[in-house]
Amino acid sequence: MSEELITTSFEQSTIRRVWDEETKQWYFAIVDIIKTLTETPEPSKYWYKMRKREKELELSPIWRKFSLKSLNNNRSYKTDCANVEGVFRIIQSIPSPKAEPFKQWLAKVGYERLQEIDNPALAAERARALYRAKGYSDDWIDSRLQSIDIRNELTNEWADRDVKEGLQYAILTAEISQATFGVKPSEHKQLKGLKRQSLRDHMSRAELVFTMLGELSTTEIAREDDAQGFKQNKTAARKGGQIAGDARRALESQTGKPVLSNSNYLDAPEAELRVTSGESANEPPF
């Protein structure tokens, strides 16, 4: 998930949103929506009063906190956000003449995402365009999009094999990374000087390729062994990562160069040239 400021607009009002990769949904900043619909100068207080009535309105299950950058400064704050369905329910509790046109606008935003679900090629092309605008090479973009497909295939396999989303996914991913690179994702991010940025968006193409090999191998081993539950899939993750780790060490032995890098992909001079040549580098990846 990117922590860059992603906004959309309704009647010249700015509304922050964040893409949640786990649920494959947009989440919208609730205070921005309240400010748009009510024109209150204190949307946070308005939302606080609504939350106090959460039991009566049954609002508690429909918002989540995401780290979003403020519209007033470059600092990030934990912000209550809701998906399209949640926003619809919140709007019902806000008396505003803008409510109906806002619903229509929100439905359109959601429909665009439904189009992408129905036709994944649309999402891929939009992602390709955004990565290219940020300065990534076409070869890197091809690898990154392929890595997303392989990752989705793996997580779908985990879901079918009774692995729980969240912590268990994170532990298995760390097992693959440890066996592939000798470091966990958190250590890999620290090596690159990253905080909340997407690690994979800052990997070199070689790092992406070996990440894909580890995850692809894990998927195939889980299927072959018919791994069920967290424990058996943890074993499959170690085996899959080991295959990628062996391949990485073989390449390093031949080239004399480490695959693991402390640099970010966009630190490369050619990427900087593409970014500064007039193309926008501010659109975040989808």
Backbone as numpy.savetxt, mean C-alpha at the origin, in Angstrom:
# Nx Ny Nz CAx CAy CAz Cx Cy Cz
1.84 0.83 1.76 0.99 2.01 1.76 1.87 3.24 1.76
1.57 4.15 0.89 2.37 5.37 0.80 1.91 6.39 1.81
2.85 7.16 2.38 2.49 8.21 3.31 2.56 9.56 2.64
2.72 9.61 1.32 2.67 10.85 0.60 1.24 11.37 0.62
1.10 12.69 0.46 -0.21 13.31 0.53 -0.99 13.03 -0.75
-2.06 12.25 -0.62 -2.91 11.91 -1.76 -4.26 12.58 -1.54
-4.67 13.41 -2.47 -5.92 14.12 -2.31 -6.80 13.96 -3.53
-8.07 14.21 -3.32 -9.03 14.31 -4.40 -9.89 15.53 -4.09
-10.75 15.94 -4.99 -11.48 17.18 -4.76 -12.96 17.02 -5.06
-13.77 17.71 -4.28 -15.22 17.79 -4.48 -15.61 19.25 -4.32
-16.13 19.83 -5.42 -16.55 21.24 -5.42 -15.46 22.12 -4.83
-14.23 21.94 -5.28 -13.06 22.72 -4.89 -12.62 22.48 -3.44
-13.23 21.51 -2.78 -12.77 21.14 -1.44 -11.77 19.99 -1.55
-10.74 20.03 -0.75 -9.70 19.01 -0.79 -10.00 17.93 0.25
-9.96 16.69 -0.20 -10.23 15.56 0.68 -9.07 14.57 0.58
-8.44 14.32 1.70 -7.31 13.39 1.71 -7.83 11.95 1.65
-7.07 11.11 1.01 -7.44 9.69 0.95 -6.17 8.85 0.97
-6.34 7.59 1.36 -5.21 6.68 1.43 -5.66 5.33 0.89
-4.79 4.68 0.13 -5.11 3.35 -0.41 -4.61 2.30 0.57
-5.52 1.43 1.02 -5.16 0.35 1.93 -4.95 -0.92 1.13
-3.72 -1.37 1.07 -3.37 -2.53 0.25 -4.00 -3.81 0.78
-4.19 -3.90 2.09 -4.75 -5.13 2.66 -6.20 -5.34 2.23
-7.00 -4.29 2.32 -8.42 -4.43 1.99 -8.74 -4.04 0.55
-7.73 -3.49 -0.16 -7.93 -3.05 -1.54 -9.05 -2.01 -1.63
-8.98 -1.00 -0.76 -10.00 0.03 -0.73 -9.37 1.39 -0.48
-10.05 2.44 -0.98 -9.71 3.80 -0.60 -10.34 4.11 0.75
-9.61 4.82 1.60 -10.14 5.36 2.85 -9.99 6.88 2.81
-11.05 7.59 3.22 -11.11 9.04 3.13 -11.07 9.67 4.52
-10.38 10.80 4.63 -10.27 11.49 5.91 -11.64 12.04 6.31
-12.15 11.59 7.44 -13.51 11.95 7.85 -13.62 13.44 8.15
-12.63 14.04 8.78 -12.72 15.47 9.11 -12.77 16.32 7.85
-12.11 15.87 6.76 -12.17 16.62 5.51 -13.58 16.57 4.92
-14.22 15.41 5.05 -15.58 15.26 4.55 -16.54 16.12 5.36
-16.39 16.10 6.68 -17.25 16.91 7.55 -17.09 18.40 7.24
-15.86 18.83 7.06 -15.61 20.23 6.74 -16.26 20.61 5.41
-16.21 19.70 4.45 -16.79 19.96 3.14 -18.31 20.07 3.22
-18.93 19.17 3.97 -20.39 19.12 4.02 -21.00 20.16 4.95
-20.30 20.50 6.03 -20.89 21.40 7.03 -20.30 22.80 6.99
-19.10 22.93 6.38 -18.36 24.20 6.35 -18.04 24.69 7.76
-18.02 23.76 8.72 -17.65 24.13 10.07 -16.16 24.46 10.15
-15.77 25.46 10.93 -14.35 25.77 11.07 -13.64 24.79 12.00
-14.41 23.95 12.70 -13.82 22.99 13.63 -14.36 21.59 13.36
-13.98 20.99 12.24 -14.50 19.66 11.89 -14.11 18.58 12.90
-12.96 18.76 13.56 -12.53 17.75 14.55 -13.50 17.68 15.72
-13.98 18.84 16.18 -14.94 18.86 17.28 -16.28 18.26 16.83
-16.67 18.56 15.60 -17.91 18.01 15.05 -17.83 16.49 15.03
-16.70 15.96 14.58 -16.50 14.51 14.52 -16.43 13.91 15.92
-15.83 14.63 16.85 -15.77 14.15 18.24 -17.17 13.95 18.81
-18.06 14.88 18.55 -19.44 14.76 19.04 -20.16 13.59 18.37
-19.87 13.37 17.09 -20.47 12.23 16.40 -19.98 10.92 16.99
-18.69 10.88 17.31 -18.13 9.65 17.88 -18.73 9.34 19.24
-19.08 10.38 19.99 -19.69 10.16 21.30 -21.05 9.47 21.17
-21.65 9.61 19.99 -22.94 8.95 19.76 -22.75 7.65 19.00
-21.53 7.11 19.02 -21.19 5.96 18.18 -22.06 4.74 18.46
-22.43 4.52 19.72 -23.24 3.35 20.02 -24.62 3.47 19.39
-25.19 4.66 19.49 -26.51 4.89 18.90 -26.46 4.80 17.38
-25.39 5.37 16.80 -25.28 5.42 15.34 -24.58 4.20 14.75
-24.02 3.36 15.61 -23.28 2.17 15.17 -22.14 2.55 14.22
-21.40 3.57 14.61 -20.31 4.03 13.76 -18.98 3.35 14.08
-18.83 2.80 15.27 -17.52 2.35 15.72 -16.82 1.37 14.79
-17.51 0.47 14.09 -16.76 -0.46 13.25 -16.31 0.10 11.90
-16.69 1.32 11.57 -16.53 1.74 10.17 -15.43 2.75 9.93
-14.63 3.07 10.93 -13.49 3.93 10.66 -12.22 3.28 11.16
-11.12 3.69 10.54 -9.80 3.20 10.92 -8.85 4.38 10.95
-7.77 4.24 11.70 -6.77 5.31 11.75 -5.64 5.03 10.77
-5.31 6.06 9.99 -4.17 6.00 9.09 -3.31 7.23 9.33
-2.03 7.10 9.05 -1.13 8.24 9.17 -1.22 9.06 7.88
-1.77 10.28 8.00 -1.94 11.16 6.84 -1.22 12.47 7.08
-0.68 13.03 6.03 -0.04 14.33 6.14 -1.10 15.42 6.23
-0.82 16.40 7.05 -1.75 17.51 7.24 -1.81 18.36 5.98
-2.97 18.99 5.76 -3.10 19.92 4.64 -2.41 21.25 4.95
-2.09 21.47 6.22 -1.50 22.74 6.64 0.00 22.71 6.79
0.55 21.50 6.98 2.00 21.38 7.08 2.40 20.02 6.55
3.67 19.71 6.64 4.16 18.46 6.08 4.25 17.35 7.12
3.62 17.56 8.27 3.67 16.56 9.34 2.55 15.54 9.16
2.83 14.33 9.63 1.84 13.26 9.55 1.18 13.05 10.90
-0.12 12.80 10.86 -0.89 12.58 12.07 -1.81 11.38 11.88
-2.08 10.67 12.97 -3.06 9.60 12.93 -4.44 10.22 12.70
-5.11 9.79 11.64 -6.35 10.42 11.21 -7.44 9.38 11.03
-8.63 9.65 11.55 -9.76 8.75 11.36 -10.19 8.79 9.90
-10.29 7.60 9.30 -10.68 7.49 7.90 -11.74 6.41 7.74
-12.54 6.53 6.71 -13.57 5.53 6.43 -13.56 5.19 4.96
-13.93 3.94 4.65 -14.04 3.56 3.25 -15.35 4.10 2.69
-15.63 3.78 1.41 -16.80 4.34 0.75 -18.08 3.99 1.51
-18.21 2.74 1.89 -19.41 2.31 2.61 -19.54 3.06 3.93
-18.43 3.20 4.65 -18.45 3.90 5.92 -18.81 5.37 5.76
-18.27 6.00 4.71 -18.57 7.41 4.47 -20.05 7.60 4.20
-20.65 6.69 3.44 -22.09 6.78 3.17 -22.87 6.79 4.48
-22.50 5.93 5.41 -23.21 5.84 6.70 -23.00 7.10 7.51
-21.80 7.67 7.46 -21.53 8.90 8.20 -22.33 10.07 7.61
-22.40 10.14 6.29 -23.12 11.23 5.63 -24.59 11.24 6.06
-25.15 10.07 6.29 -26.56 9.99 6.69 -26.83 10.73 7.99
-25.78 10.93 8.78 -25.94 11.60 10.07 -25.58 13.07 10.02
-25.28 13.58 8.83 -24.89 14.98 8.68 -25.92 15.71 7.83
-26.71 16.61 8.42 -27.67 17.39 7.63 -26.94 18.41 6.77
-26.99 18.23 5.48 -26.29 19.14 4.57 -26.89 19.07 3.18
-27.10 20.22 2.54 -27.60 20.21 1.16 -26.60 19.60 0.17
-25.36 19.47 0.62 -24.33 18.90 -0.25 -24.28 17.38 -0.16
-25.06 16.80 0.73 -24.96 15.36 0.98 -25.22 14.54 -0.26
-26.28 14.85 -0.97 -26.65 14.05 -2.14 -25.63 14.15 -3.27
-25.23 15.36 -3.67 -24.18 15.42 -4.71 -22.87 14.79 -4.26
-22.59 14.86 -2.94 -21.37 14.23 -2.45 -21.46 12.72 -2.58
-22.63 12.15 -2.30 -22.83 10.71 -2.47 -22.58 10.30 -3.93
-23.09 11.09 -4.85 -22.90 10.79 -6.27 -21.43 10.86 -6.65
-20.74 11.86 -6.12 -19.31 11.99 -6.38 -18.55 10.81 -5.81
-18.90 10.43 -4.58 -18.22 9.32 -3.92 -18.46 8.01 -4.66
-19.68 7.83 -5.14 -20.00 6.62 -5.90 -19.15 6.54 -7.16
-18.90 7.68 -7.79 -18.07 7.72 -8.99 -16.64 7.33 -8.67
-16.14 7.86 -7.55 -14.78 7.52 -7.12 -14.67 6.01 -6.88
-15.69 5.46 -6.19 -15.69 4.03 -5.94 -15.83 3.22 -7.21
-16.63 3.74 -8.16 -16.86 3.02 -9.41 -15.57 2.89 -10.21
-14.75 3.93 -10.16 -13.47 3.85 -10.88 -12.64 2.68 -10.37
-12.69 2.47 -9.04 -11.93 1.35 -8.48 -12.58 0.02 -8.85
-13.92 -0.01 -8.90 -14.61 -1.23 -9.31 -14.25 -1.59 -10.75
-14.08 -0.58 -11.59 -13.65 -0.83 -12.96 -12.31 -1.53 -12.98
-11.41 -1.09 -12.10 -10.08 -1.68 -12.06 -10.12 -3.12 -11.55
-11.02 -3.38 -10.59 -11.16 -4.74 -10.11 -11.68 -5.65 -11.21
-12.65 -5.12 -11.98 -13.22 -5.89 -13.08 -12.23 -6.05 -14.22
-11.40 -5.04 -14.43 -10.41 -5.07 -15.50 -9.06 -4.66 -14.91
-8.30 -5.61 -14.36 -7.03 -5.29 -13.69 -6.04 -4.54 -14.57
-6.19 -4.66 -15.88 -5.27 -3.96 -16.78 -5.34 -2.45 -16.59
-6.53 -1.94 -16.22 -6.67 -0.51 -15.98 -5.82 -0.08 -14.80
-5.87 -0.85 -13.72 -5.06 -0.52 -12.54 -3.58 -0.59 -12.87
-3.19 -1.59 -13.64 -1.77 -1.74 -14.00 -1.29 -0.55 -14.83
-2.11 -0.10 -15.75 -1.72 1.02 -16.61 -1.64 2.31 -15.81
-2.58 2.51 -14.88 -2.52 3.70 -14.04 -1.28 3.67 -13.16
-1.00 2.50 -12.59 0.19 2.37 -11.76 1.45 2.61 -12.58
1.48 2.07 -13.80 2.64 2.26 -14.67 2.88 3.75 -14.94
1.80 4.47 -15.22 1.92 5.89 -15.52 2.43 6.68 -14.31
1.94 6.31 -13.11 2.36 7.02 -11.91 3.81 6.73 -11.56
4.22 5.47 -11.69 5.63 5.14 -11.44 6.54 5.84 -12.45
6.11 5.88 -13.70 6.92 6.52 -14.73 7.07 8.02 -14.42
5.97 8.64 -13.94 6.02 10.06 -13.60 6.97 10.33 -12.44
7.16 9.32 -11.57 8.09 9.48 -10.45 9.54 9.27 -10.85
9.76 8.81 -12.09 11.12 8.67 -12.57 11.66 7.27 -12.66
10.83 6.27 -12.41 11.29 4.89 -12.51 11.43 4.47 -13.98
12.39 3.59 -14.24 12.59 3.08 -15.59 11.51 2.06 -15.93
11.30 1.86 -17.23 10.28 0.90 -17.66 10.64 -0.52 -17.20
11.91 -0.86 -17.21 12.32 -2.19 -16.75 11.98 -2.38 -15.28
12.26 -1.34 -14.46 11.94 -1.44 -13.03 10.43 -1.55 -12.84
9.67 -0.76 -13.58 8.21 -0.79 -13.46 7.67 -2.18 -13.79
8.20 -2.79 -14.84 7.76 -4.15 -15.19 7.99 -5.11 -14.03
9.16 -5.00 -13.41 9.48 -5.87 -12.28 8.57 -5.57 -11.09
8.32 -4.30 -10.84 7.48 -3.93 -9.68 6.05 -4.43 -9.84
5.49 -4.27 -11.04 4.11 -4.73 -11.26 4.04 -6.26 -11.20
5.06 -6.91 -11.70 5.08 -8.37 -11.61 5.19 -8.81 -10.14
5.96 -8.05 -9.36 6.11 -8.40 -7.94 4.78 -8.27 -7.20
3.96 -7.32 -7.61 2.64 -7.16 -6.99 1.77 -8.38 -7.29
1.81 -8.85 -8.54 1.02 -10.03 -8.92 1.47 -11.26 -8.11
2.78 -11.44 -7.99 3.31 -12.60 -7.27 2.97 -12.52 -5.79
3.05 -11.32 -5.23 2.69 -11.12 -3.82 1.21 -11.43 -3.60
0.35 -10.95 -4.48 -1.09 -11.21 -4.35 -1.39 -12.71 -4.45
-0.68 -13.39 -5.34 -0.87 -14.84 -5.48 -0.49 -15.55 -4.18
0.60 -15.09 -3.56 1.04 -15.70 -2.31 0.04 -15.45 -1.18
-0.41 -14.20 -1.03 -1.33 -13.90 0.07 -2.68 -14.59 -0.15
-3.09 -14.74 -1.39 -4.32 -15.50 -1.66 -4.15 -16.96 -1.23
-2.96 -17.49 -1.48 -2.66 -18.87 -1.08 -2.68 -18.99 0.45
-2.09 -18.01 1.13 -2.10 -18.03 2.58 -3.53 -17.99 3.12
-4.36 -17.15 2.53 -5.74 -17.04 2.98 -6.47 -18.38 2.84
-6.19 -19.07 1.73 -6.83 -20.37 1.49 -6.30 -21.45 2.42
-5.13 -21.19 3.02 -4.47 -22.20 3.87 -4.52 -21.83 5.35
-5.52 -21.03 5.69 -5.82 -20.71 7.08 -4.69 -19.95 7.77
-4.06 -19.04 7.03 -3.12 -18.10 7.63 -3.87 -16.79 7.83
-3.76 -16.21 9.01 -4.52 -15.01 9.35 -3.80 -13.76 8.85
-4.59 -12.84 8.28 -4.03 -11.57 7.83 -3.47 -10.79 9.00
-2.59 -9.86 8.69 -2.02 -9.02 9.74 -0.72 -9.59 10.26
-0.68 -9.93 11.54 0.57 -10.35 12.17 1.15 -11.60 11.53
0.32 -12.61 11.25 0.85 -13.84 10.68 1.43 -13.60 9.28
0.77 -12.77 8.47 1.32 -12.42 7.16 2.68 -11.75 7.33
2.77 -10.84 8.30 4.01 -10.10 8.53 5.14 -11.04 8.96
4.82 -11.99 9.82 5.84 -12.94 10.29 6.34 -13.80 9.14
5.42 -14.30 8.31 5.83 -15.13 7.18 6.65 -14.34 6.17
6.25 -13.10 5.95 7.02 -12.25 5.03 8.42 -12.02 5.56
8.54 -11.83 6.87 9.85 -11.64 7.48 10.71 -12.90 7.36
10.07 -14.07 7.45 10.80 -15.34 7.28 11.39 -15.44 5.87
10.59 -15.09 4.88 11.07 -15.14 3.50 12.22 -14.16 3.30
12.05 -12.94 3.81 13.09 -11.92 3.65 14.38 -12.32 4.36
14.25 -12.86 5.56 15.43 -13.27 6.32 16.22 -14.33 5.57
15.51 -15.30 5.00 16.19 -16.37 4.27 16.72 -15.88 2.92
16.06 -14.90 2.32 16.48 -14.38 1.01 17.67 -13.44 1.12
17.57 -12.47 2.04 18.58 -11.40 2.11 19.42 -11.42 3.38
19.00 -12.24 4.36 19.72 -12.23 5.62 19.25 -11.13 6.55
18.22 -10.40 6.18 17.65 -9.34 7.02 16.14 -9.40 6.95
15.48 -8.92 7.99 14.03 -8.78 7.99 13.64 -7.50 7.27
12.38 -7.37 6.83 11.96 -6.13 6.14 12.25 -4.87 6.95
12.05 -4.91 8.26 12.31 -3.73 9.09 13.79 -3.36 9.05
14.66 -4.37 9.03 16.10 -4.11 8.96 16.50 -3.63 7.57
15.81 -4.16 6.56 16.06 -3.74 5.18 15.70 -2.27 5.02
14.56 -1.85 5.60 14.15 -0.45 5.53 15.14 0.44 6.27
15.60 -0.04 7.42 16.57 0.74 8.19 17.86 0.92 7.40
18.27 -0.12 6.70 19.48 -0.05 5.88 19.35 1.04 4.81
18.14 1.20 4.28 17.91 2.18 3.22 17.51 3.56 3.77
17.42 3.66 5.09 17.06 4.94 5.68 15.59 5.29 5.51
14.74 4.26 5.39 13.31 4.48 5.21 12.60 4.42 6.55
11.46 5.08 6.62 10.62 5.02 7.82 9.31 4.35 7.46
8.33 5.12 7.01 7.04 4.54 6.68 6.86 4.35 5.17
7.87 4.70 4.40 7.76 4.53 2.96 7.71 3.05 2.59
7.18 2.78 1.42 7.11 1.41 0.92 8.51 0.91 0.61
8.92 -0.19 1.25 10.24 -0.76 1.01 10.39 -1.17 -0.44
9.38 -1.83 -0.99 9.51 -2.35 -2.34 9.59 -1.26 -3.39
9.01 -0.11 -3.10 9.11 1.01 -4.03 10.51 1.62 -4.03
11.33 1.21 -3.07 12.70 1.73 -3.00 13.74 0.64 -3.20
13.29 -0.53 -3.61 14.23 -1.61 -3.92 14.86 -1.41 -5.28
16.08 -1.93 -5.43 16.67 -2.01 -6.76 15.94 -3.10 -7.54
16.15 -3.15 -8.83 15.49 -4.18 -9.63 15.95 -5.57 -9.18
17.24 -5.70 -8.83 17.75 -7.00 -8.38 17.08 -7.42 -7.08
16.90 -6.48 -6.15 16.23 -6.81 -4.90 14.79 -7.25 -5.15
14.12 -6.58 -6.08 12.76 -6.97 -6.43 12.72 -8.39 -7.00
13.67 -8.69 -7.88 13.68 -10.00 -8.53 13.86 -11.11 -7.50
14.78 -10.93 -6.56 14.99 -11.98 -5.55 13.83 -12.04 -4.55
13.20 -10.92 -4.29 11.98 -10.93 -3.47 10.90 -11.75 -4.16
10.75 -11.54 -5.47 9.76 -12.31 -6.23 10.08 -13.80 -6.21
11.36 -14.13 -6.36 11.75 -15.53 -6.38 11.41 -16.20 -5.04
11.68 -15.50 -3.94 11.37 -16.05 -2.63 9.88 -16.26 -2.44
9.07 -15.32 -2.88 7.63 -15.43 -2.68 7.00 -16.43 -3.65
7.50 -16.46 -4.87 7.01 -17.45 -5.84 7.35 -18.87 -5.37
8.58 -19.04 -4.89 9.00 -20.36 -4.39 8.15 -20.78 -3.19
7.86 -19.84 -2.32 7.03 -20.14 -1.15 5.64 -20.60 -1.57
5.07 -19.93 -2.55 3.74 -20.32 -3.04 3.75 -21.74 -3.58
4.75 -22.05 -4.40 4.83 -23.37 -5.02 5.06 -24.47 -3.97
5.90 -24.18 -2.98 6.18 -25.16 -1.93 4.94 -25.40 -1.06
4.22 -24.32 -0.74 3.00 -24.45 0.06 1.99 -25.34 -0.66
1.91 -25.18 -1.97 0.99 -26.02 -2.75 1.46 -27.47 -2.80
2.73 -27.65 -3.06 3.28 -29.00 -3.18 3.17 -29.76 -1.86
3.46 -29.06 -0.74 3.40 -29.71 0.58 2.00 -29.68 1.18
1.08 -28.99 0.51 -0.27 -28.80 1.04 -0.20 -28.25 2.46
0.60 -27.21 2.63 0.79 -26.61 3.95 -0.52 -26.02 4.46
-0.85 -26.33 5.70 -2.08 -25.84 6.31 -1.74 -25.14 7.62
-2.33 -23.98 7.81 -2.12 -23.26 9.06 -0.80 -22.51 9.09
-0.63 -21.73 10.15 0.52 -20.85 10.26 1.84 -21.62 10.35
1.90 -22.64 11.19 3.15 -23.34 11.43 3.71 -23.98 10.17
2.86 -24.70 9.43 3.33 -25.36 8.21 3.70 -24.35 7.13
2.97 -23.26 7.07 3.30 -22.24 6.07 4.55 -21.45 6.45
4.87 -21.42 7.73 6.12 -20.80 8.15 7.30 -21.64 7.65
7.15 -22.95 7.70 8.19 -23.83 7.16 8.34 -23.63 5.66
7.19 -23.51 4.96 7.23 -23.28 3.52 7.90 -21.95 3.20
7.64 -20.92 4.03 8.24 -19.61 3.81 9.76 -19.66 3.95
10.24 -20.41 4.93 11.68 -20.55 5.11 12.31 -21.26 3.91
11.65 -22.32 3.44 12.17 -23.06 2.29 12.19 -22.18 1.04
11.09 -21.43 0.83 11.02 -20.56 -0.35 12.07 -19.47 -0.31
12.25 -18.88 0.86 13.27 -17.86 1.00 14.67 -18.41 0.83
14.88 -19.65 1.27 16.20 -20.27 1.13 16.57 -20.45 -0.33
15.60 -20.80 -1.15 15.86 -20.94 -2.59 16.34 -19.61 -3.16
15.64 -18.53 -2.80 16.04 -17.20 -3.29 17.39 -16.80 -2.70
17.62 -17.16 -1.43 18.90 -16.83 -0.80 20.07 -17.53 -1.46
19.88 -18.81 -1.81 20.94 -19.55 -2.50 21.24 -18.92 -3.86
20.18 -18.51 -4.56 20.38 -17.88 -5.87 21.09 -16.54 -5.73
20.72 -15.78 -4.70 21.37 -14.49 -4.46 22.86 -14.67 -4.20
23.21 -15.63 -3.35 24.62 -15.86 -3.03 25.40 -16.34 -4.24
24.75 -17.13 -5.09 25.43 -17.60 -6.30 25.74 -16.42 -7.22
24.78 -15.49 -7.37 25.02 -14.31 -8.21 26.11 -13.44 -7.62
26.07 -13.23 -6.31 27.08 -12.39 -5.66 28.46 -13.01 -5.80
28.55 -14.33 -5.78 29.83 -15.01 -5.93 30.41 -14.78 -7.32
29.53 -14.76 -8.32 29.98 -14.57 -9.70 30.34 -13.12 -10.00
29.57 -12.18 -9.44 29.77 -10.76 -9.78 30.67 -10.03 -8.79
30.78 -10.58 -7.57 31.55 -9.88 -6.56 30.84 -8.67 -5.98
29.53 -8.54 -6.28 28.76 -7.38 -5.80 27.57 -7.85 -4.97
27.31 -7.19 -3.86 26.15 -7.58 -3.04 24.84 -7.14 -3.70
23.83 -7.96 -3.56 22.50 -7.60 -4.06 21.84 -6.61 -3.12
21.96 -6.86 -1.81 21.36 -5.98 -0.82 22.03 -4.61 -0.87
21.24 -3.56 -0.97 21.79 -2.23 -1.17 21.23 -1.26 -0.15
22.06 -0.31 0.28 21.58 0.71 1.21 21.06 1.95 0.49
21.05 1.91 -0.84 20.55 3.05 -1.60 19.10 2.81 -2.02
18.38 3.91 -2.25 17.03 3.82 -2.76 17.08 3.84 -4.28
16.12 3.17 -4.90 16.16 3.08 -6.35 16.18 4.46 -6.98
15.42 5.40 -6.47 15.34 6.72 -7.08 16.54 7.60 -6.76
17.50 7.05 -5.99 18.75 7.79 -5.79 19.65 7.70 -7.01
19.32 6.78 -7.93 20.17 6.60 -9.11 20.18 7.88 -9.95
21.35 8.28 -10.49 21.44 9.53 -11.26 20.47 9.59 -12.43
20.29 8.46 -13.16 19.40 8.50 -14.31 17.96 8.76 -13.90
17.59 8.28 -12.70 16.24 8.53 -12.22 16.07 10.01 -11.88
17.10 10.60 -11.28 17.03 12.01 -10.93 16.92 12.86 -12.18
17.60 12.48 -13.24 17.52 13.23 -14.48 16.12 13.20 -15.05
15.47 12.03 -14.97 14.11 11.93 -15.50 13.15 12.77 -14.67
13.36 12.79 -13.36 12.46 13.53 -12.50 12.61 15.03 -12.72
13.84 15.51 -12.89 14.07 16.95 -12.99 13.94 17.47 -14.41
13.58 16.61 -15.35 13.50 17.06 -16.73 12.12 17.62 -17.08
11.27 17.86 -16.05 9.99 18.46 -16.30 8.82 17.54 -16.00
9.09 16.25 -15.76 8.04 15.32 -15.43 7.70 15.44 -13.94
6.44 15.19 -13.60 6.02 15.29 -12.22 6.49 14.08 -11.44
7.10 14.33 -10.30 7.55 13.22 -9.43 6.71 13.16 -8.16
5.61 13.91 -8.15 4.85 14.02 -6.90 3.65 13.08 -6.82
3.24 12.48 -7.94 2.12 11.54 -7.88 2.58 10.25 -7.21
1.90 9.85 -6.16 2.30 8.62 -5.48 1.85 7.40 -6.25
2.46 6.23 -6.05 2.02 5.02 -6.71 0.65 4.61 -6.23
-0.13 4.01 -7.09 -1.51 3.58 -6.76 -1.48 2.34 -5.88
